[in-house]
Amino acid sequence: MRGPKLDRIDRLILDLLQGDGRMTNIELARRVGISPPPCLRRVRALEEAGLIRGYHADLAVEALGFGVTVFAQIGLASQAETDLKAFENLVATWPEVREAHMLAGETDFLLKIVATDWDSYQRFLSLKLTAAPNVAHVKSALVLRVSKSAPGVPLADAAPFSDLSQSDHEPNS
């Protein structure tokens, strides 16, 4: 699947904003080498195209009292589309679940769950998660420490996907 055509400046804007979403337009323009008005137009166009979905603060979960993070692998009894959608809708109502990914393979969903402590996770597990309709099994993995947490995608290191021409892929004669 190919995205919209992005030039070097668009990719640089995206890369800089995913690293610091609070950067001022003036600083962003200076760092990408254009004046502020066209920089703001580009950012707005990237937002309208859906490439920038929002701006968020990276919170210190432990300092806020959430000492436990768990990844739960969920197996459902039925994978019919209506059952998958019903589970997704239910998960969306649980604030403890910070991420939900539907997977192919043995596990149907992978949930990232935060809790204040192990006891509160166990209450969530028994009162909500395993009690949910269609949940056949849950396998929990407690996070011991986070070694890396990088938001977004590696734009600075990626090949310029929209600037590749057909001749870039042809062998030399």
C-alpha positions in Angstrom: 0.0 0.0 0.0 1.5 3.3 -1.0 0.9 6.6 0.8 0.6 10.1 -0.6 3.6 11.5 -2.3 5.9 13.1 0.3 9.0 15.1 -0.5 12.1 15.4 1.7 10.7 18.4 3.6 7.4 16.6 4.3 9.3 13.6 5.7 11.5 15.8 7.8 8.5 17.7 9.2 6.9 14.4 10.1 10.1 13.1 11.7 10.6 16.3 13.7 7.0 16.5 14.9 6.9 12.9 16.0 9.9 13.5 18.2 8.6 16.8 19.6 5.0 17.6 18.9 5.3 20.9 20.9 7.9 22.4 18.6 6.8 25.8 17.4 6.1 26.4 13.7 9.0 28.9 13.7 11.5 26.3 15.0 10.1 23.6 12.7 10.5 25.9 9.7 14.0 26.8 10.7 15.0 23.2 11.1 13.5 22.1 7.7 14.9 25.2 6.0 11.8 27.0 4.8 9.9 30.0 6.0 7.1 29.7 8.6 4.0 30.3 6.3 4.8 27.5 3.9 5.8 25.3 6.8 2.5 25.8 8.5 0.6 25.1 5.2 2.6 21.8 4.9 1.8 20.8 8.5 -1.9 21.5 7.9 -1.9 19.6 4.7 -0.3 16.6 6.5 -2.9 16.8 9.1 -5.8 17.0 6.6 -4.3 14.0 4.7 -4.5 12.0 7.9 -0.7 11.6 8.2 -0.7 13.5 11.5 -3.5 12.1 13.7 -2.8 14.1 16.8 -0.3 15.4 19.4 0.2 13.7 22.7 2.2 14.1 25.9 4.4 11.2 26.9 3.4 10.6 30.5 5.5 8.9 33.2 3.2 6.0 34.0 5.1 4.9 37.2 5.1 8.4 38.6 1.4 8.6 38.1 0.8 5.5 40.1 0.6 2.8 37.3 3.3 0.4 38.4 2.1 -2.6 36.4 2.0 -2.9 32.6 0.8 -6.2 31.1 0.6 -7.5 27.6 -2.4 -9.9 27.4 -2.8 -12.3 24.5 -6.5 -12.9 23.9 -8.0 -15.9 22.2 -11.6 -15.6 21.2 -14.1 -18.5 20.8 -15.3 -17.1 17.5 -13.5 -15.0 14.9 -16.7 -14.0 13.0 -16.5 -10.4 12.0 -19.5 -9.4 14.3 -17.8 -11.1 17.3 -14.4 -9.4 16.5 -16.1 -6.0 16.3 -18.1 -6.6 19.5 -14.8 -7.4 21.3 -13.1 -4.3 19.9 -16.1 -2.1 20.9 -16.0 -3.6 24.5 -12.2 -3.1 24.8 -12.6 0.6 23.7 -14.6 1.2 26.9 -11.9 -0.1 29.2 -9.5 2.7 30.2 -7.0 0.3 31.5 -6.4 -1.0 28.0 -4.0 1.5 26.3 -3.5 -0.4 23.0 -5.4 -3.2 21.3 -4.1 -5.0 18.2 -5.9 -7.6 16.3 -3.4 -10.3 15.1 -3.2 -13.1 12.6 -2.2 -16.4 14.0 -2.7 -18.2 17.3 -3.6 -15.0 19.3 -6.6 -12.9 18.2 -5.8 -9.7 20.1 -2.8 -8.3 21.9 -3.8 -5.8 24.6 -1.4 -3.4 26.5 -3.0 -2.9 29.9 -1.8 -0.6 32.7 -2.8 -1.0 36.4 -1.8 0.5 39.7 -0.5 -2.8 41.0 -0.7 -6.6 40.4 -3.9 -6.9 42.5 -5.7 -4.3 40.4 -4.7 -6.1 37.2 -6.0 -9.4 38.6 -9.3 -7.7 39.4 -9.5 -6.3 35.9 -8.6 -9.7 34.5 -11.3 -11.6 36.4 -14.1 -9.1 36.5 -13.8 -7.7 33.0 -11.4 -9.5 30.6 -12.1 -13.2 31.3 -15.8 -12.4 32.0 -16.2 -10.8 28.6 -18.4 -12.6 26.0 -16.5 -14.7 23.5 -13.1 -14.7 25.4 -11.8 -18.2 25.4 -8.4 -17.7 27.0 -6.0 -15.0 28.2 -2.3 -15.3 28.5 -0.7 -12.4 30.5 2.9 -11.2 30.3 4.1 -8.8 33.0 6.5 -6.1 31.8 9.6 -6.0 33.9 11.2 -3.0 32.3 11.0 -1.0 29.0 14.2 -1.0 27.0 12.9 1.0 24.1 9.8 3.0 23.4 9.9 5.0 20.2 6.8 6.7 18.9 5.8 6.8 15.3 7.8 5.3 12.5 11.6 5.5 11.5 11.2 8.2 8.8 14.7 9.6 9.1 16.2 6.1 8.4 13.7 4.9 5.8 14.2 5.1 2.1 12.2 8.0 0.6 9.3 5.8 -0.4 7.6 8.3 -2.7 10.8 9.5 -4.4 11.9 6.1 -5.8 11.6 5.9 -9.5 11.4 2.7 -11.6 15.0 3.2 -12.7 16.1 3.0 -9.1 15.0 -0.6 -9.1 16.4 -1.8 -12.4 19.8 -3.5 -12.6 22.6 -1.7 -14.4 23.2 -2.9 -18.0 
